Structure formats: structure tokens, C-alpha cells
Amino acid sequence: MTAPARQDAPPDGTSTAPPVPPPGPAAEEVHGRLTGWLAEAVLTPDTDLAAPLRDLGVDSIDLIRTARRIETAYGVRVQLRELFAPGLTAAALAVLVAERAARRGGTETAPPGTAHDPVVLTPSQEQAWEEQTGERGQWNQAMLFTTRPGIDADLFAEAVRRLVAGHASLRLAVEERPARRPRQRTTALATDGPPSDALGPVLDTVEISELADADLPAAVTLRCELEQRSLDPRAGRVARFVRFDAGPSRPGRLLIVFHQLAIDMLSWSVVLADLEETYTALEAGRDDVWPSEGTSYPEWAEALAAHARTPEAEAEAEWWTQVARTPATLPPDRPAAGEGTEAAADPRAGNTAATAATHLEEFPPELTARLHAAARAHRAHPGDLVLHALGEALGERLGEPAVRVDLLRHGREETVGDAHLSRTTGWFTSTVPVRLDLAPGTPAERLTRTVGHLAALPGGGVGHGALARHGRPRTAAVLRAAPPSDVSFDYEGDDVDSLPLGTLLTEMAPEPVGDITAPHWTRPHAVEVIATTDDGTLRVEWWYSTALHRAATVRALAARHRDLLGDLLAALSPPAPEAPTR
């Protein structure tokens, strides 16, 4: 995940000419590795891996991972839109990779740790910044890992320094300006001198070697809870690494906390792989490995803002305007607060982390297998079917022939500019309004309308946010006038994004990381539906606010969704007839 492009780098951190690349690999060798990677993503054992990539049942997240692996193995960048090209097979991709690897040279990039001048926030960042009107510090993503014994403190600090220097979003700071839109910038980080001086509050070490095994979990848990309140994007503190040193013979812990504005779930794989490879290289005496990324997050923010004023983006305005007219309100069971209060006028004022609750629906493996089979048969993604059933449940409850749901997408759309985003860290996740048409028809016909709408989303959906935030005033005003849907949907797939743990970070630690959001944190939707598959089991979580909806209401809606999904699968793929008995 890192690029060995800084051999003999001078101590001031300036770039030197990259080493002469070795001869490129043979297409046959590339093809063998590609088919191995794709086989991991394909869920059906008998799938023909010689078929076009679009026909293998893999989604865009699987292809993003493939692009990362290609760059790691061969130093070649392949854009997501290239991987989605009609008819592209693994064999054709192998030829493309081999050709690029044979002629690749050094890519001009800014030296690690380079500052970036202030630029606009991305649409997702700006909308969230407006929603969180209170203290914005405790609004994080966090993970706690078990580390192997005997970590060298100095080498680890240098690995963290190189990691943060190589990824611009980990040095992000937000500038608030009175009566003007906020901006983001990335601060410089020195790549020479003691790493502790350069990192400052980014890295801390907690000595727990004197604690007995029985006392260690409580100490780690307490510190993790405190660390959740340590970030401040306005002060440029968006990343925090806390290493718990348990001594030379016991596994320690590493807590990593990132502010939500700086990272999304797909970024974790990049961060962890880079940290592992950089530390391992330094430990082996190699000083040539520095994490690198393609298009940096500030560059992406600039490109997205510029895209909003292009004819291509403006041509999408009518599409998004039509979608915005679709009903999207799920009436609350009760006001968020008593009469005469601010929350009574604005129900969202009571929709906070402190009032959040969850309901879980777990589906049997047999139904999950049928879900994937039906998705392949109808050239859809499994999440499309789960979303369609959600639309049917909402349409029934609201008595509407169509409903609007906010769909969460990965947002790494390389159709904007000449972007390379598979290895870029940042908050790319975009919220895209989609219209679910529930007009009469057979189950297959209604599903086809949903799948067709999702496939036709202009530019993968990033244009909606770009137009609403950075488009021309009239277009932006129309799109921003439409309230967000009360319901969001996120299909996170199989094991979300598998984490590349290795010899440094060996496994997820058992202790809790603490509350990643403050109690007053404003939830962006009244009901958030999150679907995952793990070990062949579909799980659908319903997050809601007890200030807005009763548990019985959400349970009933979830049960109806479950029934409708089962009915849909039965209609699309009826069970085979039983063999006659003798």
C-alpha cells in the first residue's frame, strides 16, 4: 500500500528522482493475480472469472480494493471508471496493467507533509458542519487494536509521522469565517528531525507495563473514553494515535481516533496497510518506504467544486429536481419535546445521539443465499433488492406511489476530473437522494424500475451534492430547498471493508473504544437503515430516535420490510419443486 519512491531522500523532505523501475511483469503473471483477487470478491464458487468484470457480481467497493492491490503490486494506477468499462475482462485488464507497468515512470506529486492552501469543504463535509451546530469535537471514527509485544517506540513514531505526512486528510483543519462559508486546509508536517516534535498531539504513549493483566482492560477502557474528546478540527487535530505499552513480553494496544470530517470507512484499509508496511520496512532497516496517495483530499474538494459549474453537471439538475419532489417524510409518533420548545417546532432538534436506539433484524443464511442468487439473475446488486423492499414498506406506510430515500454511497467517483482515489484517505461518503417508484406491476417489473433508476444515477450521484453546494445560485437554491429524507439506507456488504491486519496490529482488541459521538450530536436522519452480511447472514439494523418514534413503530416497519423482502425473493426465485416420492 506504500510506494518505495523515496530512496536516498534528503533530510529536508524534498523529493528526489525515483529509482529506475524494473522490467514490467508479464500479462500472464498479472492475470493470475487478478483472478485470485477477484475470486475472493465473487460470492458464487462456480462463477466464470473469464466473464466481463461487470458480470461477476462484484460491486464498486470490490473494484476499489482491486485497484489498490494493482497499485501496490505493480505501481500502476487504474481508475474505477476503467474497471467498469463494458466488456472489460480480467485478461484484458491484465494486458492493460502489464503495458502500464512496462512504461511507468516517476509521478510528480507533492512531497510528503506538504501544506495545502484553504479550499472549500466537500458537500458532505459542509452539510454535516451545518447540522452540527454545537461542539463538533466528539464526532469520530475509532478502532482499538491489539499490538504485538516489543514494538520499538522510535520506529513506531517515525511510521506514524510518515503515515500522517503521506495522507493530506489526516492533517486537515477547518477554518470558520464569520458570515462566510467554512474552508478546509491541510497543515505542513516536518519530515526530518525527531518525529515526536513533528507529530505533537497526534501521537501519545501510555505506559501500562506495571499493570497486572486483570487491571489492564479497565485502564485501557478509561483512557479510550477520554480520548474520544481529544479532537478539534478547528485546531487541526483530526487524528490521534495512542499506543498502550504493556512491556516487552505482553501484547499492547493501539487506539486510533479520526474525526469524521477526515476519514470514511474505506480509508481505514489504506491507513492500516500503510502503517503496517512502513513500520515493517523501518524495522528491517529500509528507509525508502513512504506512504503515498493519488489525488489528495483537498485536490478532490477543488475538483468537485469546479465540476459543479461544468455543463455536464448542470445537465443533471433536472434529474435531481424531479427526485427532490418525491415524498420523503416519515411522520414522528410524538414531538421531540413539549409544546412551546424549539424542538417542538423543529423535531430534528431532539434527534440526537443521546436518544438513539437500535432494532436488529437477522435473516437466515438460506434467505441470504437466495438474495445473492436473485441479484445475479436480475443483474442487480444485493443491496438494490434490500433497498427496494424498504421502499415498498415505506410506500405502504405512507400511502404513496413513490418514496424518496437518502442512499449512502462510497463517493469515490473518478468520473470527476482526472482523479485517482483508491488510495486517498478522506470522507468521500456521499448521501444521494433516490426515487423508488412503486407503481403497479409484477414484483420483477417494480424491481427493474428500482435497479434502472439506481444504474442511471448521473455520475454515481456525486453531482447532487456538488450542484447543491457549489452549483450556480438558482440550481443550488432549488436543490437545497428540498428537505433530506427522513430515512437513509446504507448497504455495507460482506464484512464491510476487511481490515488488513498483520504482524504489527494483530487483531481487534476486546476493550470498548468509548462513545464516538457526544450526546448532543445531531443525527442526520430520523431512521437509518444499515444492512450488512457477515458469514452468509444478512443483518439489517434500524437506528432511530426515541424522541421521535416509539420502538413498536420501528419494529413493525422492520417486520414489514422483512416480509416484503421474503415475498420479493419468493416471486423472483421460487423454490424448486420437490422430487416426487415413490
Summary of the structure (lengths in Angstrom):
residues: 582
radius of gyration: 24.6
end to end distance: 60.5
largest distance: 84.0
contacts: 1920
relative contact order: 0.15
helix: 42%
strand: 18%
